[in-house]
Amino acid sequence: MLSHVVVLANPQKPNIVFILSDDHALEAISAYGSWLKDHAKTPNIDRISKSGMTFHNMCVNNSICSPSRASILTGQYNHTNGVMKLHGKIKAGSPWLPKELQAFGYQNYLVGKWHLDSLPEGFEKFKIVDDQGEYFNPSFLDEQNQTVKTAGYSTDVYTDQALEWLSKHKSADPFMLMLNFKAPHYPYDYPERYESLLENSQIPEPLNLYEDLTKSSPMLKNRCFGQMAKARSYFRRQYKSTTPEMSKDGVDTWTGQVSAAYQHMSKKYIRCITAVDENVGRVLDYLEHNNLNDNTIVIYGSDQGYWLGQHGLYDKRLILDQSIKMPFIISYPKLIKNNKNFELCSNIDIAPTLLDLVGATPPSEMEGVSMLPLLKGEEVNDWRQAIWYNYTSNPNHYGIKTKEYTYVKFHESMDFEFYDNLKDPWQNKSEHKNPDYAAKIASAEVVLQRKLKELQLTESGVKKMGIKKNRKRNKQ
């Protein structure tokens, strides 16, 4: 349902350029700072950060591609918009950010990954790839239902298409461009020009690469099977690789295999994001050279976070910070000053925020909260204190994240885990068996029940969402 829109005589409505990557860990953006900052260099994404606001606690409510993208588009939780797992259709009647903007006088264009069974709505033109798409020579489906295969590396090709559309946009109407990269999703393929990047470097390891998950997190991390530390599947997937990291001495040991897998993975990943950053620079240069900078909102984000060896894991899916936190950087020179924000924000906040920024009224069906006061640098005393999370595939779990703790429960059992985010910011050990945390766990349960009531959910209803008998195995 479209919101009631009053179109004002305002020729200066800002344009929007929303660049969304896939599985880009904020630790691999130099503006955020991490153990990778000297190796994962992203000078162009950093340009957005230097002129805008960098969010350090922007969280998803379901750390997998389709549900997160549906929440970004609708401003709704997944139990509301209907997209709980990969693919899925957005429920009829859900609000769509592009449709709201279109009704407010915007022309919208989308190119790249889509990963929803719903066709795009609210775009004058689009070129999307099926499912994940291919890293090389992608095939696009457009709004005319025509399929066209285009030669080249996908990140370059998507950007070419976006810049071509921008160059043809001669209307006085404001625009929204959504540029959705496949990269750096597994298998982290990169263009040949970056083949030698970091080839003689040793990438620093996260401090918990060799964590014993059977002791630190028997129910959550340890159940996230198929990862480096437990099954070492990344090593096995790449075993026939000819790269030195995967064939050097010592890979017959557990630690040797984890180390080799980490070096191989992280170098591919950084090469892949270097191509992303290069193409972000192409878009920023276009805006600058065409005098569009001052009146354009520019966003760089990802559909979720990603494990880069923390706890010995790669992939996403879990409620823990490296998975639940998505990078989100936004600039708008007329309003936003260079700053960092640490409030608990959610991907459901993005759509109402953009509508608020351009002067449109977010529809009441959107469940997110406008971040406009935060972007203005205002103090908001009643900002949310807990993020809701619900992941209904293996390892199915739900819970809440606050600045102080992360409280995790499971759909099919009465088990739980509890992480002290202040004393243990790397979330290395669950304190669920520690009697010293009994009072904090009881308090967390009260907050969880309050959140369920706020969302008009029951715990029994949430648990039914994760029943195994109806589950299809998720692809990566």
C-alpha positions in Angstrom: 0.0 0.0 0.0 1.4 3.4 -1.0 1.6 6.1 1.6 -0.3 9.3 1.1 2.1 11.5 -0.7 2.0 15.3 -1.0 4.3 16.4 -3.8 5.9 19.7 -2.9 7.4 22.2 -5.3 11.0 21.1 -4.6 13.3 20.8 -7.6 16.1 19.9 -5.2 14.9 16.5 -4.0 18.1 14.5 -3.6 19.1 11.7 -5.8 20.0 8.3 -4.2 22.8 6.0 -5.2 22.5 2.8 -3.1 25.4 0.3 -3.7 24.8 -3.0 -2.0 27.4 -5.8 -2.0 26.9 -9.4 -1.0 28.6 -10.8 2.2 31.0 -7.8 2.6 32.3 -8.0 6.2 32.8 -4.6 7.7 36.2 -5.8 9.0 37.2 -5.8 5.3 36.5 -2.1 4.9 39.5 0.0 6.0 37.3 2.8 7.3 36.0 0.5 10.0 39.5 -0.5 11.2 40.3 -4.2 12.0 43.2 -6.6 12.0 42.9 -6.5 8.1 43.0 -2.7 7.7 46.5 -2.7 6.2 45.7 -5.4 3.7 42.0 -5.0 2.9 42.3 -1.4 1.6 39.1 0.3 0.3 40.0 3.9 -0.5 36.9 4.6 -2.5 34.4 3.2 0.1 36.4 5.2 2.6 35.6 8.4 0.5 31.9 7.9 1.4 32.9 7.4 5.1 35.0 10.6 5.2 32.2 12.7 3.9 29.4 10.9 5.8 28.3 8.7 8.7 29.7 5.2 9.3 27.3 3.0 11.3 29.1 0.5 13.6 25.9 -1.3 14.9 23.8 -1.6 11.8 22.3 -5.1 12.2 20.3 -7.5 10.1 17.4 -9.5 11.6 18.2 -12.6 9.5 21.7 -13.1 8.2 21.1 -14.6 4.8 20.8 -12.9 1.4 17.1 -13.0 0.5 15.5 -12.1 3.9 17.9 -9.2 4.4 17.2 -7.8 1.0 13.5 -8.1 1.6 13.8 -6.2 4.8 15.9 -3.4 3.2 13.2 -3.0 0.4 10.1 -3.2 2.7 11.3 -1.8 6.0 9.7 -4.9 7.6 10.7 -7.9 9.6 10.8 -11.2 7.7 7.8 -12.7 9.5 5.9 -9.7 8.2 7.1 -9.5 4.6 7.1 -13.3 4.2 10.7 -13.8 3.1 12.1 -16.1 5.9 14.6 -18.1 3.8 16.5 -17.9 0.5 14.4 -16.8 -2.4 10.8 -16.2 -1.3 8.2 -13.7 -2.4 7.4 -10.5 -0.7 3.9 -10.6 0.6 1.2 -8.7 -1.3 0.4 -5.5 0.4 3.9 -5.0 1.8 5.4 -1.5 1.1 8.3 -1.2 -1.3 10.8 1.6 -1.0 11.2 2.1 -4.8 7.4 2.3 -5.2 7.1 4.9 -2.5 9.9 6.9 -4.2 8.3 6.5 -7.6 5.0 7.9 -6.2 7.1 10.9 -4.9 8.4 11.7 -8.3 11.5 9.5 -8.6 12.8 7.5 -11.5 14.4 4.3 -10.3 16.9 1.9 -11.9 18.2 -1.4 -10.6 21.1 -3.5 -11.8 22.7 -6.7 -10.5 21.8 -9.3 -7.9 18.2 -9.6 -6.8 17.8 -13.0 -5.2 14.0 -12.8 -4.6 11.2 -14.7 -6.3 9.2 -11.4 -6.5 10.0 -9.4 -9.6 11.3 -5.8 -8.9 8.5 -3.3 -8.3 8.8 0.5 -8.6 11.7 0.6 -11.1 11.3 2.1 -14.6 14.2 -0.1 -15.7 16.0 -3.0 -14.3 18.6 -5.6 -15.2 18.8 -8.4 -12.7 20.6 -11.8 -12.7 19.0 -15.1 -11.8 19.7 -16.4 -8.3 23.3 -15.6 -7.4 24.3 -14.8 -11.0 27.8 -15.6 -12.4 31.0 -13.9 -11.6 31.9 -13.8 -15.3 29.8 -13.1 -18.4 26.5 -12.5 -16.5 23.1 -12.8 -18.1 20.5 -10.1 -17.3 16.7 -10.2 -17.2 15.2 -6.8 -17.9 11.9 -5.2 -17.4 10.8 -6.2 -20.9 11.4 -9.9 -19.9 14.4 -10.0 -22.3 17.5 -11.9 -21.3 20.9 -10.6 -22.5 24.3 -12.1 -21.8 27.1 -9.6 -21.3 30.8 -10.4 -21.5 33.1 -9.4 -18.7 33.7 -9.6 -14.9 30.3 -9.1 -13.1 31.4 -6.2 -10.8 32.7 -4.3 -13.8 29.7 -5.2 -16.0 27.1 -4.1 -13.4 28.9 -0.8 -12.9 29.1 -0.3 -16.7 25.3 -0.8 -16.9 24.7 1.6 -14.0 26.9 4.4 -15.5 25.2 3.9 -18.9 21.8 4.5 -17.3 23.1 7.5 -15.4 24.5 9.0 -18.5 21.1 8.6 -20.3 19.1 10.1 -17.4 18.3 13.5 -18.7 15.1 14.1 -16.9 14.8 16.8 -14.2 13.2 14.2 -12.0 15.3 12.9 -9.1 16.5 9.3 -9.4 17.4 6.3 -7.3 20.1 3.9 -8.6 20.4 0.5 -6.9 23.7 -1.2 -7.8 23.8 -4.7 -6.3 27.1 -6.5 -6.7 27.4 -10.3 -6.5 30.8 -9.8 -5.0 32.3 -10.7 -2.6 30.1 -13.8 -2.1 31.8 -17.2 -2.1 33.8 -18.3 -4.1 35.2 -14.8 -4.1 36.2 -14.8 -7.8 38.2 -11.7 -8.9 39.3 -10.3 -12.2 42.7 -11.3 -13.6 44.1 -7.9 -13.0 44.3 -8.6 -9.2 45.8 -12.1 -9.5 49.1 -11.0 -8.0 47.6 -8.8 -5.2 49.0 -10.0 -1.8 50.5 -13.1 -3.4 53.7 -12.7 -1.3 51.9 -11.4 1.8 51.0 -13.2 5.0 47.5 -12.0 6.0 47.2 -11.4 9.8 45.0 -13.9 11.6 42.1 -13.1 13.8 42.9 -13.8 17.4 40.3 -16.6 17.7 41.0 -18.5 14.4 41.7 -21.7 16.3 38.9 -21.5 18.8 37.6 -24.9 20.1 33.9 -24.5 19.4 33.0 -27.7 21.2 33.9 -25.9 24.4 33.2 -22.2 23.7 29.8 -22.6 21.9 28.6 -26.2 21.8 25.1 -25.3 20.5 25.5 -22.3 18.2 29.0 -22.1 16.6 29.6 -25.8 16.9 26.4 -26.6 15.1 27.3 -24.3 12.3 29.0 -27.3 10.6 30.7 -27.3 7.3 33.0 -24.5 8.4 36.8 -24.2 8.6 37.4 -25.1 12.2 35.2 -28.2 12.5 34.8 -29.9 9.2 37.5 -27.8 7.4 35.3 -27.9 4.4 36.9 -24.7 2.9 40.2 -26.5 2.9 38.7 -29.6 1.3 36.8 -27.6 -1.3 40.1 -25.9 -2.4 42.4 -28.9 -1.8 43.3 -29.3 -5.5 44.2 -25.7 -5.8 47.7 -25.0 -7.1 48.3 -22.0 -4.9 51.2 -22.3 -2.4 49.0 -21.7 0.7 47.1 -24.9 0.1 50.1 -27.2 -0.7 52.8 -26.0 1.7 54.3 -28.1 4.5 52.2 -28.5 7.6 48.7 -28.8 6.0 48.4 -32.4 7.3 47.7 -31.0 10.8 44.5 -29.5 12.0 46.0 -26.1 12.7 48.0 -26.2 9.4 44.8 -26.9 7.4 42.9 -24.1 9.2 45.8 -21.7 8.6 46.1 -22.7 4.9 42.4 -22.3 4.4 42.4 -18.9 6.0 45.3 -17.6 3.9 43.7 -18.9 0.7 40.3 -17.6 1.5 41.3 -14.1 2.8 43.5 -13.4 -0.2 40.7 -14.3 -2.7 38.2 -12.3 -0.6 40.4 -9.2 -0.5 41.1 -9.4 -4.3 37.4 -9.6 -4.9 36.6 -6.6 -2.7 39.4 -4.6 -4.3 37.5 -4.9 -7.5 34.3 -3.8 -5.7 36.1 -0.7 -4.3 37.5 0.2 -7.7 34.0 0.2 -9.2 32.6 2.2 -6.3 35.3 4.7 -7.2 34.0 4.8 -10.8 30.5 5.7 -9.6 31.8 8.4 -7.2 33.9 9.9 -9.9 30.9 10.0 -12.2 28.9 11.9 -9.6 31.7 14.3 -9.0 32.5 15.0 -12.7 28.8 15.6 -13.4 28.3 18.0 -10.4 25.9 15.5 -8.7 27.8 15.2 -5.5 26.1 17.8 -3.4 22.5 16.7 -4.1 23.0 12.9 -4.0 22.6 10.6 -1.1 25.3 7.8 -1.5 25.1 4.6 0.5 27.5 1.7 0.6 26.3 -1.4 2.4 26.1 -5.2 2.4 23.2 -7.6 2.9 24.9 -8.9 6.0 28.2 -9.4 7.7 30.6 -12.3 7.1 33.0 -14.5 9.1 36.5 -13.9 8.0 38.1 -16.6 10.2 36.8 -15.4 13.5 36.0 -18.6 15.6 37.5 -20.5 12.7 34.4 -19.8 10.6 33.5 -18.5 7.2 30.0 -17.8 5.9 27.3 -15.9 7.9 23.9 -17.0 9.4 24.6 -16.6 13.1 23.3 -13.9 15.5 26.9 -13.1 16.6 28.4 -9.8 15.7 30.5 -10.6 12.7 27.5 -12.1 11.0 24.7 -9.8 12.2 26.5 -6.5 11.7 26.3 -5.2 8.1 28.5 -2.3 6.9 26.4 0.8 6.3 28.0 4.1 5.3 25.9 7.0 4.1 26.8 10.5 2.8 24.7 13.5 1.9 26.8 16.7 2.0 23.8 19.0 2.6 22.9 17.3 5.8 25.3 14.6 7.1 28.7 15.5 8.6 31.6 13.1 8.9 30.9 11.1 12.0 30.5 7.6 13.5 27.4 6.1 15.0 27.1 3.3 17.5 23.4 3.1 18.1 21.6 -0.2 17.5 20.1 0.2 14.1 18.5 -2.3 11.8 18.1 -3.0 8.1 14.4 -2.4 8.5 15.3 1.2 9.3 16.9 1.9 5.9 13.7 2.3 3.9 11.9 4.7 6.3 15.1 6.7 6.7 15.5 7.3 2.9 11.9 8.3 2.6 12.3 10.7 5.5 15.5 12.1 4.0 13.9 13.0 0.7 10.7 14.5 2.3 8.3 11.6 1.8 6.2 10.1 4.6 7.1 6.5 5.4 4.0 4.3 5.3 2.7 3.0 8.6 3.2 -0.6 7.4 7.0 -0.1 7.6 8.2 -1.4 11.0 11.6 0.3 11.0 12.5 3.7 12.5 13.8 6.6 10.6 17.5 7.3 11.5 17.2 10.9 10.3 17.8 12.3 13.9 20.9 10.2 14.1 22.1 11.5 10.7 21.6 15.0 11.9 23.8 14.3 15.0 20.9 14.6 17.4 20.8 12.6 20.7 17.8 10.2 20.8 17.1 9.2 24.3 14.5 6.5 23.5 16.4 4.7 20.7 16.0 0.9 20.6 17.8 -1.1 23.2 17.6 -4.6 21.6 17.8 -6.1 18.1 15.5 -9.0 17.2 17.0 -11.9 15.3 15.4 -15.0 13.8 17.2 -17.5 11.6 15.0 -20.5 10.7 17.5 -22.7 8.8 20.5 -24.7 10.2 21.5 -23.9 12.9 18.1 -22.5 13.6 18.1 -20.0 16.4 16.5 -16.7 17.5 17.2 -14.1 20.2 18.2 -10.5 20.9 21.4 -8.5 20.7 22.0 -5.5 22.9 25.2 -3.4 23.4 25.8 -5.4 26.6 25.0 -9.0 25.6 23.7 -11.4 23.0 21.1 -13.9 24.2 20.5 -16.9 21.9 17.7 -19.5 22.0 16.9 -22.4 19.7 13.7 -23.3 17.9 13.8 -27.0 18.6 15.1 -27.2 22.2 15.2 -25.3 25.5 18.9 -24.7 25.1 20.4 -21.2 25.1 23.7 -19.4 25.0 24.7 -16.0 26.4 27.6 -13.7 25.4 28.9 -10.8 27.4 29.6 -8.2 24.7 31.3 -5.8 27.0 33.8 -8.2 28.7 34.1 -10.5 25.7 33.7 -8.3 22.6 35.0 -11.1 20.3 32.2 -13.3 21.7 34.7 -16.1 22.3 32.7 -18.0 25.0 29.1 -18.5 25.9 28.4 -17.9 29.6 25.2 -20.0 29.7 26.7 -22.4 32.3 28.4 -19.7 34.4 26.4 -19.1 37.6 27.8 -15.6 37.9 25.6 -14.7 34.9 22.3 -16.1 36.3 20.9 -12.6 37.1 21.9 -11.2 33.7 20.4 -14.1 31.8 17.2 -13.7 33.7 17.1 -10.0 32.8 17.8 -10.9 29.2 14.8 -13.2 29.2 12.6 -10.4 30.4 13.9 -8.2 27.5 13.3 -11.0 25.0 9.7 -11.5 26.1 9.2 -7.7 25.9 10.5 -7.7 22.4 8.2 -10.6 21.4 5.3 -8.7 22.8 6.3 -5.6 20.9 6.5 -7.6 17.6 3.1 -9.3 18.4 4.8 -12.7 18.4 4.6 -15.6 20.8 7.6 -17.7 21.6 5.8 -20.9 20.7 4.9 -19.3 17.3 8.6 -18.4 16.7 9.7 -21.9 17.5 7.3 -23.3 14.9 9.0 -21.1 12.3 12.1 -23.3 12.6 10.6 -26.8 12.4 12.9 -29.0 10.5 10.4 -31.1 8.6 9.6 -28.2 6.2 13.2 -27.1 5.8 15.1 -27.1 2.5 18.9 -27.0 2.8 20.2 -23.5 2.3 22.7 -22.9 -0.4 25.6 -20.6 0.4 
